[in-house]
Structure formats: structure tokens, C-alpha cells
Amino acid sequence: MTVKTLTPVAASLAGAVLTTAAMGGTDTAFEFVNDGGTIVVVENGSAGVVTASPTAGSIDGLTITSPVISVTNGTSKFFGPFDPKYFNVSGKCTIVINSPATTISALAIKLS
């Protein structure tokens, strides 16, 4: 699995420029440094429905079920924030895309 790294953009009263990052030809996921105050926007420019799923960890040996978010073709969805104790692996949150394509892009917005 190769991933596209997202750099969270800080939300601001003055405004922020939002620039999406498209998946590369071999990418299957997006990842970003997660502080617990960041949301992700996934844009689906493909012809079909895709699902986005933040990879969840485990607590005391118990597996946490990752939520699965459907993003229909031609739409965008935002979701999060992601609690680091459930969704961080090595300080990062990874969003896996079930049908990766170069027409799928994402951005991360830091809320706090």
C-alpha cells in the first residue's frame, strides 16, 4: 500500500486556501499527522461509489471497527475529527480508499 500524504491546512477567520491532493497511480490511501482536531474531505471524481475508512487501532487488545464512509460519484464528504487514541498509528491517521483512482482527491483541515 502506498499513501498520499496530506498536509493539514489551518482553519482561520481570515480564510484559508484549500488545495486537494489527488491519489497517485499506486496510492491506496491518504494519511496525515493527526492531533485530534483535523477533518478530512474526500472528493470522488470517479464514475462509481467509493468508500473511505479511517484505520482504527486497538485498545487493550480489543479491535476497534473502522467506520466506512460512502462517497458517491461526483460528490465530496467531510468527516472527522479523529481521536488519536483510536485512529493514530505512529502519530498519523490513515484513510483507506476501497477503489483508488487518480480522480479521487482529499484535503485535511485543522480545526483547532
C-alpha positions in Angstrom: 0.0 0.0 0.0 1.4 3.4 -0.9 -0.2 6.5 0.6 -0.6 10.1 -0.4 0.4 12.4 2.5 -1.9 15.3 3.2 -0.7 18.5 4.9 -3.5 19.8 7.1 -4.5 23.4 6.4 -5.3 25.5 9.4 -8.8 26.9 9.5 -8.8 30.7 10.1 -11.1 33.6 10.4 -9.0 35.3 7.7 -9.7 32.3 5.4 -7.5 29.5 4.1 -6.7 28.3 0.6 -8.0 24.7 0.3 -6.0 22.6 -2.2 -6.8 19.0 -2.7 -4.2 16.2 -3.3 -5.1 13.6 -5.9 -4.2 10.0 -5.5 -1.3 8.8 -7.5 -1.5 5.7 -9.7 -0.3 3.4 -7.0 -1.8 5.1 -3.9 -4.5 3.3 -1.9 -4.8 5.7 1.0 -4.4 9.2 2.3 -2.6 9.9 5.6 -2.0 13.0 7.8 -0.4 13.9 11.1 -3.4 13.7 13.5 -3.7 15.8 16.5 -7.4 15.1 17.1 -8.6 18.4 15.7 -8.5 17.6 12.0 -11.2 16.7 9.5 -10.8 15.2 6.1 -12.6 16.0 2.8 -12.7 13.2 0.2 -13.7 14.2 -3.3 -14.9 11.4 -5.7 -14.4 12.3 -9.3 -14.6 8.7 -10.4 -17.6 7.0 -12.1 -18.6 4.9 -9.2 -19.2 5.0 -5.4 -16.0 4.6 -3.3 -15.7 4.1 0.4 -13.2 5.8 2.7 -12.3 4.2 6.0 -10.0 5.6 8.7 -7.8 2.8 10.0 -8.6 2.2 13.7 -6.3 0.7 16.2 -7.0 -1.3 19.3 -7.3 -0.7 23.0 -6.1 -3.2 25.5 -6.1 -5.9 22.8 -9.6 -5.1 21.6 -10.0 -4.3 17.9 -11.9 -1.2 17.1 -14.1 -1.4 14.0 -13.2 1.3 11.4 -16.1 3.4 10.2 -16.9 3.1 6.5 -18.0 6.3 4.7 -19.6 6.0 1.2 -18.7 8.8 -1.2 -20.9 8.8 -4.3 -19.5 9.7 -7.7 -19.3 13.5 -8.3 -19.6 14.4 -4.6 -17.4 15.3 -1.7 -17.8 14.3 2.0 -16.0 15.5 5.1 -15.6 13.5 8.3 -13.7 13.6 11.5 -12.2 14.7 13.7 -10.3 11.6 14.7 -9.5 10.8 18.3 -5.7 10.0 18.3 -6.1 7.2 20.9 -8.3 5.3 18.4 -7.1 6.4 15.0 -3.4 7.1 15.2 -0.6 4.8 14.1 2.8 6.3 14.7 1.2 9.7 15.1 -0.7 9.6 11.8 -4.2 8.8 10.7 -4.7 6.8 7.5 -7.8 6.9 5.4 -8.0 3.8 3.1 -9.9 4.1 -0.2 -11.6 0.9 -1.4 -11.4 1.7 -5.1 -8.4 4.0 -5.5 -8.2 6.1 -8.7 -6.4 9.3 -9.8 -9.8 11.0 -9.9 -10.1 10.8 -6.1 -8.6 13.6 -4.1 -8.6 14.7 -0.5 -7.6 17.5 1.9 -7.2 17.8 5.6 -8.4 20.8 7.6 -7.1 21.5 11.1 -9.9 22.9 13.1 -8.0 23.9 16.3 
